[in-house]
Amino acid sequence: MTRLLFTPLRVRTLALKNRIVCLPLYLAYPEPDHEVNALVLDYYGEMADSGAGLVIVENVTVEPCGLGNPRTLLVSGDEFVPGLSRLARTIQARGVPAVVQIHHAGRYARRPDRIAPSAVETWGAWPKPMEAPDIDRVIAAFAAAARRAREAGFDGVELHGGTGYLLAQFLSPRTNLRQDGYGGGLEGRMRFPLEVVQAVREAVGGDYPVGYRFLADEYVPGGLTLEESIPFARALARAGIAYLSVMTGCYDSFMLPGYLEEDRTEAFMSRHAQAVRVAVPGVPVIAAGRIQRPETAEAVLRGGMADLVGLARVIFADPLWPRKASGEIAEPINPCIPTCNLCVKRISVQKPAFCGRWSKERRERFLRRIGE
């Protein structure tokens, strides 16, 4: 029986050789100048060499006040296009399509000028509620970022509507307390992200793929759940979105006992992906959530839970996962350990991440390279 995991799939103009997606994973590799550097290029080159069918570059920020961390790529000006072009070519040279995720952290930005839909306390700080000029500026910033991404040669863009970032903050009844046309009921809360989608699609034109990192459930009391995220998925489908990459949880829930327990369960986000996929027939859906084993990935696809499977920490732990899964390399997969979190601990103090599952030689070589 042919394994679905290694069958091709076309997503608009993206020709994928298999159903494995290297998902965006923040690793704090850029320097504080927000430019592409050798560490970024080498990482994404390795991901493109992994055997995955698609590589998505992580949260490239559309304006400085949206930076979630200092060591993050920017796409807020034309001066960043040459570096991003080198990054796109590095991935594509391996015969893999390259998509870039564009991002605004909103209230999660580690900046004194952070903005958000409403003044909801975040890590001891209060973001500035966005006024009409802020809304117009950020929509324009997303559109300009998408245009620059296309100029840089990327094959598509992904809007970061996950992890509780700005687009999700407008959608959530917990973080959007507005009483104007961008708040209130679900229709008002959907308005800002849908206007971003429209502006981005107009900026890139034609059939250029615009995907969406989709938050299905915040896993926090009073937050977004499937009851409201499913109608939003249908609205995104009507708006012409190319695919939905489904995730759950946000910074306010990641350390809660219930979420931590689920995070240790293989393919724990797949039921949410399935609910979204049923709601938007014809729109490819990516499932994520610690899909450790090829058998699990195959079951997710055959069970109709998703069209593609996304790997993040799993492929960071073993960049040869796809080649091992296909049988090209006859070695066991080196699994990500749920209780480790070394990568998370590193980025929380803004140090470039490495994996505790890497060989001692590789870890030492990496630490020498970054001067530790």
Secondary structure, DSSP 8 states (H G I E B T S, - for coil): ---GGGS-EEETTEEESSSEEE-------S-TT----HHHHHHHHHHHHTT-SEEEEEEEESSGGG-SSSS--B-SSGGGHHHHHHHHHHHHTTT--EEEEEE--GGG-SSTT-EESS---BTTB--EE--HHHHHHHHHHHHHHHHHHHHTT-SEEEEEE-TT-HHHHHH-TTT----STTSSSHHHHHHHHHHHHHHHHHHH-TT--EEEEEEEE--STTS--HHHHHHHHHHHHHTT-S-EEEEE--TTTTTSHHHHHHHTSTTTTHHHHHHHHHHSTTS-EEE-S---SHHHHHHHHHTTS-SEEEESHHHHH-TTHHHHHHTSS-S------TTT-HHHHHHHTT-----TTS-HHHHHHHHHHTT-
